[in-house]
Amino acid sequence: MQHEHKKHKEITSRLKRVNGHLLKVIAMLENDEECIDIAQQLHAVERALNGAKKALIYNHVNDCLEEKSGTSKSVLEEFKQITKYM
């Protein structure tokens, strides 16, 4: 049974912003801009991407696992699987 992923739209919006930012970083590289400026922007992209990943994992633990039926062992196994990506 599929359930509603309440935060996926918000996470998708975050990832679209990250994608736009990354395209700007690529343009910076193609335009031979300063390495320090590029590194700073890449760091911002990385942090934004990590934030989206954390939001997805947090949402899964809070909403998806909470709604799961079945044994607590299966929920625990799924929790262990998703935490590998933290």
C-alpha positions as CSV (number, residue, x, y, z in Angstrom):
1,M,0.0,0.0,0.0
2,Q,1.4,3.4,-1.1
3,H,1.1,6.4,1.2
4,E,1.4,10.1,0.7
5,H,4.9,11.5,1.0
6,K,4.1,14.9,2.4
7,K,7.6,16.4,2.1
8,H,8.6,15.1,-1.3
9,K,7.3,18.2,-3.1
10,E,9.4,20.4,-0.7
11,I,12.5,18.2,-1.2
12,T,12.0,18.3,-5.0
13,S,11.9,22.1,-4.8
14,R,15.2,22.1,-2.8
15,L,16.8,19.8,-5.4
16,K,15.7,22.0,-8.3
17,R,17.4,25.0,-6.5
18,V,20.5,22.9,-6.0
19,N,20.5,21.9,-9.7
20,G,20.3,25.6,-10.7
21,H,23.1,26.5,-8.4
22,L,25.2,23.7,-9.7
23,L,24.6,24.9,-13.3
24,K,25.9,28.3,-12.2
25,V,29.0,26.7,-10.8
26,I,29.7,24.8,-14.0
27,A,29.4,28.2,-15.9
28,M,31.9,29.6,-13.4
29,L,34.3,26.8,-14.3
30,E,33.8,27.3,-18.0
31,N,34.4,31.1,-17.6
32,D,37.7,30.5,-15.7
33,E,36.5,32.3,-12.6
34,E,38.6,32.2,-9.4
35,C,39.1,28.8,-7.8
36,I,38.3,30.1,-4.4
37,D,35.0,31.5,-5.6
38,I,34.2,28.2,-7.3
39,A,35.1,26.2,-4.2
40,Q,32.9,28.4,-2.1
41,Q,30.0,27.8,-4.4
42,L,30.6,24.1,-4.6
43,H,30.6,24.0,-0.8
44,A,27.2,25.7,-0.8
45,V,25.9,23.2,-3.3
46,E,27.2,20.3,-1.2
47,R,25.5,21.7,1.9
48,A,22.2,22.2,0.1
49,L,22.3,18.7,-1.3
50,N,23.1,17.2,2.1
51,G,20.2,19.2,3.6
52,A,17.8,17.7,1.0
53,K,19.1,14.2,1.8
54,K,18.7,14.7,5.5
55,A,15.2,16.1,5.0
56,L,14.3,12.9,3.0
57,I,15.7,10.6,5.6
58,Y,14.1,12.5,8.5
59,N,10.7,12.4,6.6
60,H,11.1,8.7,6.0
61,V,11.8,8.0,9.7
62,N,9.0,10.3,10.9
63,D,6.3,9.5,8.4
64,C,7.0,6.3,6.5
65,L,8.4,4.1,9.3
66,E,5.8,5.4,11.8
67,E,3.0,4.3,9.4
68,K,4.5,0.9,8.7
69,S,2.6,-2.1,9.9
70,G,4.3,-5.4,10.7
71,T,6.9,-6.5,13.1
72,S,9.1,-4.0,14.8
73,K,12.0,-6.1,13.4
74,S,11.1,-5.1,9.8
75,V,10.8,-1.5,10.8
76,L,14.2,-1.7,12.5
77,E,15.8,-3.3,9.5
78,E,14.4,-0.5,7.2
79,F,15.7,2.1,9.7
80,K,19.1,0.5,9.5
81,Q,19.0,0.6,5.7
82,I,18.2,4.2,5.4
83,T,20.7,5.4,8.0
84,K,23.5,4.0,5.8
85,Y,22.9,7.1,3.6
86,M,23.3,9.7,6.4
